[in-house]
């Protein structure tokens, strides 16, 4: 614990300083929105890169990647399954490779604005803080989309959402199966995914088609294992304080971390709302099958 505190306290101090800096940019953004966005993104990158180093270097997490190689610097809509807090490290590993770490903007629950340090920074950075009631969130979404689609801005961005709307658990899987049966939807293709909520995805795609810098949708599938337990991920505290996360043996925790990446050009997606909903549901069917195969592979 003392080791963990030594690692994290200095990062928290830097996070506070970055929050203050980004907040100070807000009045200036009225006159120089593009410059302030670039400065805020650079500051955010320093925060996320630092915590990524704690996870991978100081605490020994090894993240493996498969699938498509992403273009450097490309703006995209990103969707992913949601298992644990550590999902953010998985996404950041991909963003680092694509040099888009500071440009990541996550759909986050509006309640997070009250979390000390984190919530303040999310709001100041322009993260979309939503309630999942898309009619109620329309003003917030318009604010976020404006910076991406406006001819005066057109900011490079990864707009990231966990399309299941909640973290995976066996209980939530059972609830998803029951809902699919009642709604006459396809049930999840394996016991490792939920059913995606499509309305937010459809709204995002239809708005960002207006942004010429947004070319693709990235579908990230995140998998974990510890020992023989699939989808077992470390807690938030563990990611910050526990060493040897991926090391086997007596002194290691034996976690496996993997991200599978797929890139879909935006022009190849359906143009109708119903078509986009089915498209996302099909990706989740494929995601479930991929996770089932990954579990078999790791069991060998």
C-alpha positions as CSV (number, residue, x, y, z in Angstrom):
1,X,0.0,0.0,0.0
2,X,2.8,2.4,0.8
3,X,4.4,1.6,-2.5
4,X,1.1,2.3,-4.2
5,X,0.7,5.6,-2.4
6,X,4.1,6.7,-3.5
7,X,3.2,6.0,-7.1
8,X,-0.3,7.6,-7.1
9,X,0.1,10.7,-4.9
10,X,2.4,12.5,-7.3
11,X,0.0,11.6,-10.2
12,X,-2.9,13.0,-8.3
13,X,-1.1,16.2,-7.6
14,X,-0.4,16.5,-11.4
15,X,-4.0,15.7,-12.1
16,X,-5.1,18.5,-9.9
17,X,-2.7,21.0,-11.6
18,X,-4.0,19.9,-15.0
19,X,-7.6,20.3,-13.9
20,X,-6.8,23.9,-12.9
21,X,-5.0,24.6,-16.1
22,X,-7.8,23.1,-18.3
23,X,-10.4,25.0,-16.3
24,X,-8.5,28.2,-16.8
25,X,-8.7,27.7,-20.6
26,X,-12.5,27.7,-20.6
27,X,-12.9,31.5,-20.8
28,X,-10.1,31.7,-23.4
29,X,-11.8,29.1,-25.5
30,X,-14.5,31.6,-26.6
31,X,-11.8,33.5,-28.5
32,X,-9.4,30.7,-29.5
33,X,-11.3,27.4,-29.4
34,X,-8.9,25.4,-31.5
35,X,-5.8,26.5,-29.6
36,X,-7.4,25.8,-26.3
37,X,-8.6,22.4,-27.4
38,X,-5.0,21.5,-28.5
39,X,-3.6,22.7,-25.2
40,X,-6.2,20.9,-23.2
41,X,-5.6,17.7,-25.2
42,X,-1.8,17.9,-24.6
43,X,-2.4,18.4,-20.9
44,X,-4.8,15.4,-20.8
45,X,-2.3,13.3,-22.7
46,X,0.3,13.9,-19.9
47,X,-2.2,12.7,-17.3
48,X,-3.3,9.5,-19.2
49,X,0.2,8.6,-20.3
50,X,1.4,8.8,-16.7
51,X,-1.3,6.6,-15.3
52,X,-0.7,4.2,-18.2
53,X,3.0,4.0,-17.2
54,X,2.0,3.2,-13.6
55,X,-0.2,0.3,-14.9
56,X,2.2,-1.2,-17.5
57,X,5.7,-0.3,-16.3
58,X,5.5,0.1,-12.5
59,X,2.9,-2.5,-12.0
60,X,3.8,-4.9,-14.8
61,X,0.6,-5.2,-16.8
62,X,1.2,-6.7,-20.3
63,X,-1.4,-5.7,-22.8
64,X,-1.5,-7.8,-26.0
65,X,-3.3,-6.5,-29.2
66,X,-4.7,-8.3,-32.3
67,X,-6.7,-7.3,-35.3
68,X,-6.5,-4.2,-37.5
69,X,-3.7,-1.7,-37.5
70,X,-5.1,1.8,-37.1
71,X,-4.0,4.8,-39.0
72,X,-2.0,7.3,-37.0
73,X,-4.0,10.5,-36.1
74,X,-7.3,9.4,-37.6
75,X,-10.5,10.7,-35.9
76,X,-13.0,8.0,-35.1
77,X,-16.1,6.8,-33.3
78,X,-15.0,4.1,-30.8
79,X,-17.2,1.4,-29.3
80,X,-16.1,-1.2,-26.8
81,X,-17.5,-3.8,-24.3
82,X,-17.2,-2.8,-20.7
83,X,-15.9,-5.2,-18.0
84,X,-14.0,-3.2,-15.4
85,X,-12.2,0.1,-14.6
86,X,-9.1,-1.3,-16.4
87,X,-10.9,-1.1,-19.7
88,X,-9.6,2.5,-19.9
89,X,-6.0,1.2,-19.9
90,X,-6.9,-1.2,-22.8
91,X,-8.3,1.7,-24.8
92,X,-5.4,3.9,-24.0
93,X,-2.9,1.3,-25.2
94,X,-4.5,1.5,-28.6
95,X,-4.8,5.3,-28.5
96,X,-1.1,5.6,-27.7
97,X,-0.2,3.5,-30.8
98,X,-2.5,5.8,-33.0
99,X,-1.1,9.0,-31.3
100,X,-4.6,10.0,-30.2
101,X,-4.3,9.6,-26.4
102,X,-4.9,13.3,-25.6
103,X,-7.8,13.4,-28.1
104,X,-9.9,10.7,-26.4
105,X,-13.3,11.9,-25.2
106,X,-15.5,9.4,-23.4
107,X,-19.2,9.3,-22.9
108,X,-19.4,9.2,-19.1
109,X,-22.2,9.1,-16.6
110,X,-23.2,12.5,-15.4
111,X,-22.8,11.5,-11.8
112,X,-19.0,11.4,-12.4
113,X,-18.9,15.2,-12.4
114,X,-19.1,15.0,-8.6
115,X,-16.0,12.7,-8.2
116,X,-13.1,14.7,-6.7
117,X,-10.3,15.4,-9.2
118,X,-11.7,13.1,-12.0
119,X,-15.1,14.7,-12.4
120,X,-13.9,18.3,-12.5
121,X,-11.3,17.3,-15.2
122,X,-13.8,15.4,-17.3
123,X,-16.2,18.4,-17.4
124,X,-13.4,20.9,-18.2
125,X,-12.0,18.7,-21.0
126,X,-15.4,18.6,-22.7
127,X,-16.2,15.0,-22.1
128,X,-19.9,14.3,-22.8
129,X,-21.5,13.7,-19.4
130,X,-24.8,12.0,-20.1
131,X,-27.7,10.3,-18.2
132,X,-28.4,7.8,-21.0
133,X,-31.7,9.6,-21.6
134,X,-30.9,10.8,-25.0
135,X,-33.7,13.3,-25.2
136,X,-32.6,14.9,-21.9
137,X,-29.0,14.8,-23.0
138,X,-29.6,16.5,-26.3
139,X,-28.1,19.9,-25.2
140,X,-25.0,18.2,-23.9
141,X,-24.5,16.2,-27.1
142,X,-25.0,19.2,-29.2
143,X,-22.2,20.9,-27.3
144,X,-19.8,18.0,-27.9
145,X,-20.7,17.5,-31.5
146,X,-20.4,21.2,-32.3
147,X,-16.6,21.2,-31.6
148,X,-16.2,18.1,-33.9
149,X,-18.4,19.1,-36.8
150,X,-18.2,22.9,-36.8
151,X,-16.2,24.2,-39.9
152,X,-14.4,26.6,-37.5
153,X,-13.2,23.7,-35.3
154,X,-13.4,20.1,-36.6
155,X,-11.3,18.9,-33.7
156,X,-9.4,15.6,-34.1
157,X,-11.2,13.2,-31.7
158,X,-11.8,9.7,-30.6
159,X,-15.4,9.7,-29.3
160,X,-15.6,6.6,-27.1
161,X,-18.6,4.8,-25.7
162,X,-19.2,1.6,-23.8
163,X,-22.2,0.6,-25.8
164,X,-23.6,-1.9,-23.3
165,X,-24.2,1.1,-21.0
166,X,-23.0,-0.8,-17.9
167,X,-20.2,-3.1,-16.8
168,X,-20.5,-6.8,-17.5
169,X,-21.4,-9.2,-14.8
170,X,-23.1,-12.7,-14.8
171,X,-26.2,-11.2,-13.3
172,X,-26.4,-8.4,-15.9
173,X,-25.9,-11.1,-18.6
174,X,-28.9,-13.0,-17.3
175,X,-30.9,-9.7,-17.3
176,X,-29.8,-9.0,-20.9
177,X,-31.0,-12.4,-22.0
178,X,-34.4,-11.9,-20.4
179,X,-34.7,-8.5,-22.0
180,X,-33.8,-9.8,-25.5
181,X,-36.4,-12.5,-25.2
182,X,-39.1,-10.0,-24.2
183,X,-38.1,-7.6,-26.9
184,X,-37.7,-10.3,-29.5
185,X,-34.0,-9.5,-30.1
186,X,-31.2,-11.8,-30.7
187,X,-29.7,-13.1,-27.4
188,X,-26.0,-12.5,-26.8
189,X,-23.9,-14.9,-28.8
190,X,-21.9,-15.9,-25.7
191,X,-22.1,-15.5,-21.9
192,X,-19.4,-12.7,-22.0
193,X,-21.3,-9.8,-23.5
194,X,-24.5,-7.9,-22.9
195,X,-26.8,-6.5,-25.5
196,X,-25.7,-3.1,-26.9
197,X,-27.8,0.0,-26.4
198,X,-28.0,1.4,-29.9
199,X,-29.6,4.8,-29.6
200,X,-26.5,6.7,-28.5
201,X,-24.4,5.0,-31.3
202,X,-27.0,5.9,-33.9
203,X,-27.1,9.6,-32.7
204,X,-23.3,9.8,-32.7
205,X,-22.8,8.3,-36.2
206,X,-25.6,10.4,-37.8
207,X,-24.1,13.6,-36.3
208,X,-20.5,12.9,-37.1
209,X,-21.1,12.0,-40.7
210,X,-21.0,15.8,-41.0
211,X,-17.4,15.9,-39.8
212,X,-15.0,15.3,-42.7
213,X,-12.2,14.4,-40.4
214,X,-14.1,11.4,-38.9
215,X,-13.5,8.5,-41.2
216,X,-14.1,5.3,-39.2
217,X,-15.8,3.4,-36.5
218,X,-13.4,1.3,-34.3
219,X,-14.8,-1.7,-32.5
220,X,-12.6,-2.8,-29.6
221,X,-13.2,-6.1,-27.8
222,X,-11.6,-6.3,-24.4
223,X,-10.7,-9.6,-22.7
224,X,-9.2,-10.5,-19.3
225,X,-8.2,-13.6,-17.5
226,X,-6.7,-14.4,-14.1
227,X,-5.7,-18.0,-13.6
228,X,-8.6,-20.1,-15.0
229,X,-11.2,-17.3,-14.5
230,X,-12.2,-15.6,-17.8
231,X,-13.2,-11.9,-17.6
232,X,-11.5,-11.5,-14.2
233,X,-10.0,-8.0,-14.1
234,X,-8.1,-6.1,-11.4
235,X,-9.9,-3.5,-9.3
236,X,-9.1,0.2,-9.8
237,X,-7.0,0.1,-6.6
238,X,-5.1,-2.9,-7.9
239,X,-4.2,-1.3,-11.2
240,X,-2.6,1.6,-9.3
241,X,-0.9,-0.2,-6.4
242,X,-0.3,-3.9,-7.0
243,X,3.0,-4.9,-8.7
244,X,3.6,-7.9,-11.0
245,X,0.0,-7.8,-12.4
246,X,0.8,-10.0,-15.4
247,X,3.6,-12.1,-13.9
248,X,2.9,-15.8,-13.3
249,X,4.0,-17.7,-10.3
250,X,4.0,-17.2,-6.6
251,X,4.8,-13.5,-6.6
252,X,2.7,-12.6,-9.6
253,X,-1.0,-12.0,-10.1
254,X,-1.2,-13.8,-13.4
255,X,-3.6,-11.4,-15.2
256,X,-3.9,-11.5,-19.0
257,X,-5.0,-8.4,-20.8
258,X,-6.0,-8.3,-24.5
259,X,-7.7,-6.0,-27.0
260,X,-9.0,-7.0,-30.4
261,X,-9.3,-4.1,-32.9
262,X,-11.6,-3.8,-35.9
263,X,-11.8,-0.7,-38.2
264,X,-14.8,0.0,-40.3
265,X,-14.9,2.9,-42.8
266,X,-17.8,5.2,-42.0
267,X,-19.0,5.3,-45.6
268,X,-19.6,1.5,-45.4
269,X,-22.1,1.8,-42.5
270,X,-25.8,1.9,-43.2
271,X,-27.4,5.3,-43.6
272,X,-30.7,4.7,-41.8
273,X,-31.2,4.6,-38.0
274,X,-32.6,1.1,-38.1
275,X,-29.7,-0.1,-40.2
276,X,-27.2,1.4,-37.8
277,X,-28.9,-0.3,-34.9
278,X,-28.8,-3.7,-36.6
279,X,-25.1,-3.0,-37.6
280,X,-24.1,-2.5,-34.0
281,X,-26.1,-5.5,-32.8
282,X,-24.3,-7.6,-35.4
283,X,-20.9,-6.4,-34.2
284,X,-21.9,-7.5,-30.6
285,X,-22.9,-10.9,-31.9
286,X,-19.4,-11.2,-33.5
287,X,-17.8,-9.8,-30.3
288,X,-19.4,-12.5,-28.2
289,X,-18.2,-15.3,-30.5
290,X,-14.7,-13.8,-30.5
291,X,-14.6,-13.7,-26.7
292,X,-15.8,-17.4,-26.5
293,X,-12.9,-18.4,-28.8
294,X,-10.5,-16.4,-26.7
295,X,-11.6,-18.1,-23.6
296,X,-10.9,-21.5,-25.3
297,X,-7.5,-20.3,-26.5
298,X,-6.4,-19.2,-23.0
299,X,-7.6,-22.4,-21.5
300,X,-5.1,-24.4,-23.6
